[in-house]
Amino acid sequence: MEELILELKKQLIEVLNLEDMQPDDIDNDAPLFGEGLGLDSIDALELIVMMEKQYGIKIKDPAAGKDIFKSVAVMADYISRNRTK
């Protein structure tokens, strides 16, 4: 799971153009939206596309995305249980 978490952090930095950030700067349990990384709805769309391309996971319900994208740890858990790639 630690490998997946590190991989996700690297992908977040790349896909969302989080310049000047390193994987260690992202807390596994910090909120991705709001007070944590401060991501917005455009970022959420980018995450949905990334999950589909990288892991074969399609998120059809935006409300489900809100739960899945709570933190890097929650994303990693969801991906490990639902990935097709």
Contacts in CASP RR format, 6 or more apart in sequence:
PFRMAT RR
TARGET T0000
AUTHOR 0000-0000-0000
METHOD contacts of the structure
MODEL  1
MEELILELKKQLIEVLNLEDMQPDDIDNDAPLFGEGLGLDSIDALELIVM
MEKQYGIKIKDPAAGKDIFKSVAVMADYISRNRTK
1 76 0 8 1.000
1 77 0 8 1.000
1 80 0 8 1.000
4 76 0 8 1.000
4 79 0 8 1.000
4 80 0 8 1.000
5 28 0 8 1.000
5 72 0 8 1.000
5 73 0 8 1.000
5 76 0 8 1.000
6 23 0 8 1.000
8 72 0 8 1.000
8 75 0 8 1.000
8 76 0 8 1.000
8 79 0 8 1.000
9 23 0 8 1.000
9 26 0 8 1.000
9 72 0 8 1.000
10 23 0 8 1.000
11 50 0 8 1.000
11 54 0 8 1.000
12 18 0 8 1.000
12 26 0 8 1.000
12 32 0 8 1.000
12 37 0 8 1.000
12 47 0 8 1.000
12 72 0 8 1.000
13 21 0 8 1.000
13 22 0 8 1.000
13 23 0 8 1.000
13 26 0 8 1.000
15 46 0 8 1.000
15 47 0 8 1.000
15 50 0 8 1.000
16 39 0 8 1.000
16 43 0 8 1.000
16 46 0 8 1.000
16 47 0 8 1.000
18 37 0 8 1.000
26 37 0 8 1.000
26 72 0 8 1.000
27 71 0 8 1.000
27 72 0 8 1.000
28 71 0 8 1.000
28 72 0 8 1.000
28 73 0 8 1.000
29 71 0 8 1.000
29 72 0 8 1.000
29 73 0 8 1.000
30 36 0 8 1.000
30 37 0 8 1.000
30 71 0 8 1.000
30 72 0 8 1.000
31 37 0 8 1.000
31 38 0 8 1.000
31 70 0 8 1.000
31 71 0 8 1.000
32 38 0 8 1.000
32 39 0 8 1.000
32 43 0 8 1.000
32 47 0 8 1.000
32 69 0 8 1.000
32 70 0 8 1.000
32 71 0 8 1.000
32 72 0 8 1.000
32 75 0 8 1.000
33 39 0 8 1.000
33 40 0 8 1.000
33 43 0 8 1.000
33 44 0 8 1.000
33 69 0 8 1.000
39 47 0 8 1.000
39 69 0 8 1.000
44 62 0 8 1.000
44 65 0 8 1.000
44 69 0 8 1.000
47 69 0 8 1.000
47 75 0 8 1.000
48 59 0 8 1.000
48 65 0 8 1.000
51 57 0 8 1.000
51 59 0 8 1.000
51 75 0 8 1.000
51 79 0 8 1.000
52 58 0 8 1.000
52 59 0 8 1.000
54 85 0 8 1.000
55 79 0 8 1.000
55 82 0 8 1.000
55 83 0 8 1.000
55 84 0 8 1.000
55 85 0 8 1.000
56 83 0 8 1.000
56 84 0 8 1.000
56 85 0 8 1.000
57 78 0 8 1.000
57 79 0 8 1.000
57 82 0 8 1.000
57 83 0 8 1.000
57 84 0 8 1.000
59 65 0 8 1.000
59 68 0 8 1.000
67 74 0 8 1.000
68 74 0 8 1.000
68 75 0 8 1.000
68 78 0 8 1.000
69 75 0 8 1.000
END
